[in-house]
Amino acid sequence: MTTIEDATSALQKVLDAGSNKNVIELDWIKNVRVTIPRIIVTLSLPSFANSQRDRIVQEVRKYLLDFEDIEDVQIEIDNNLSKTESRTESNGPVLQQIEGIRHIIAVSSGKGGVGKSTIAVNLACSLAKLGLKTGLLDADIYGPNTPSMMGVTEQNPKVTEGTGNDQRLIPINKYGISLVSMGFLIEEGQPVIWRGPMLNSIIRQFLYQVEWNNLDFLVIDLPPGTGDAQISLSQSVPISGAIIVTTPQQVSLQDARRGLAMFKQLGVPLLGIVENMSVFIPPDMPRKKYEIFGKGGGKILSAENDLPLLAQIPIEIPLVDESNKGIPISISQPKKETSVEFTKLAQLIKNQFVDK
Ligand code: ADP
């Protein structure tokens, strides 16, 4: 089991670039607390070392996450000495901005199969159609579907020149979107069994070691549920807002509620609810609408939590057909009601975050 001594000794590998002394002998790290699976440390940098802060935070995390039984590292900043954090929460983890990304929108759901990836993909496409530079990070390690929804399963992303930490993954560009997916790392049809520390480090790599190029928005397709990946992500980057996807069925509300509660607990701002599969629109009778999955789920959830119901997305057959062909419906059939709803959703998000 990792002890305070082990942690302190690992931290001696983190050096001040100027003097080449380590952060322990310089007394820049205080209060190392180990409560398996978490380590909490306080970083107390003199102002002249502030420019090194992001690197030091990264290295502290890296070395501590190397311990097999450590899944979470929280770094508190001693505010008396350092006042230039990108964004920190008092006593919470340091949230480190990703270079070149203005806003991060997380798309989440309490359980799988409710259409979370479909919403993430079409939201990203609709933001791009509004002229915004948009990226899509498919962090759904259990079912990374976006490469197939975007028609890029055959492509392998390249890496920049350099070695080790200098290397960056170059996103695949499709429909005006910069795409990075866990699916690029996993062989099709293979199950993924990643333990906490490995998951943490892979997610961090996908955030920080990608050549994101000046994006207005990065949409993140999270795995369903309330596990390690969601927590790790929320504690790494400043998420501008999370969207919870649910279906109208009241039985799916329980899962959605858990997802909502998690984000609240983690201090992530919630943008609102998207109800997917609200009604079925038959292709031959588009005026008819059938509530095949019941009704009211989105409304109930939004009222309970005082959050807006951002969109109600119908079920349309072309959505499935086109998605199977690797073309999101908002690209292939922009006039369909589903696509119009996605555009409205993107516009709402644009209005909220981008100067008008
Ligand atoms: P999740 O990411 O929540 O697991 P997906 O986005 O992968 O869900 O969607 C599951 C399946 O449902 C996919 O086959 C997708 O094409 C289909 N689907 C999702 N939303 C709709 C919709 N509004 N209309 C028709 N099919 C949909």
Residues whose N, C-alpha, C, O or C-beta is under 5 A from the ligand:
A	BS01	ADP	K111 G112 G113 V114 G115 K116 S117 T118 N145 M277 I313 P314 I315 E316 L319 V320 S323
